[in-house]
Amino acid sequence: MAYRLAGDEFAVTCPSGDTPFVSEAIAQAIRALTMQGFTFGGASHGSVQRNETESLERLKQVADQRMYEQKTTRKSIGVRSSVG
């Protein structure tokens, strides 16, 4: 399930824990945007497994932290999109 949190922020829950599936879905969406002419489009994401944290609030914080780390890295090397 995908949920819009605010602006351009979304949360995806995957009860099966199949984060590679979610990463590939994001990569496909980025490729589709690029093919449609959105050459400057991009996305950063952060994923976390439920068993990595002690609370749901911490789960969100960890995912958010990972997303911002990826975003910073992506910007510093000039990459349009990053999934993985």
ZIDA-V59924 format. One record per backbone hydrogen bond with DSSP energy under -0.5 kcal/mol. CO is the residue of the C=O (numbers start at 1). NH is the residue of the N-H. Records with the same first field share a line. If there is no record, write none. Layout:
BEGIN
CO->NH ; NH
END
This chain:
BEGIN
1->13
3->5 ; 11
6->9
9->5 ; 6
11->3
14->17
17->19
18->21 ; 22
19->23
20->24
21->25
22->26
23->27
24->28
25->29
26->30
27->31
28->32
29->33
30->34
31->35
32->36
33->38
34->37
37->39
38->41
43->82
49->52
50->53
55->59
56->60
57->61
58->62
59->63
60->64
61->65
62->66
63->67
64->68
65->69
66->70
67->71
68->72
69->73
70->74
71->75
72->76
73->77
74->78 ; 79
75->78
END
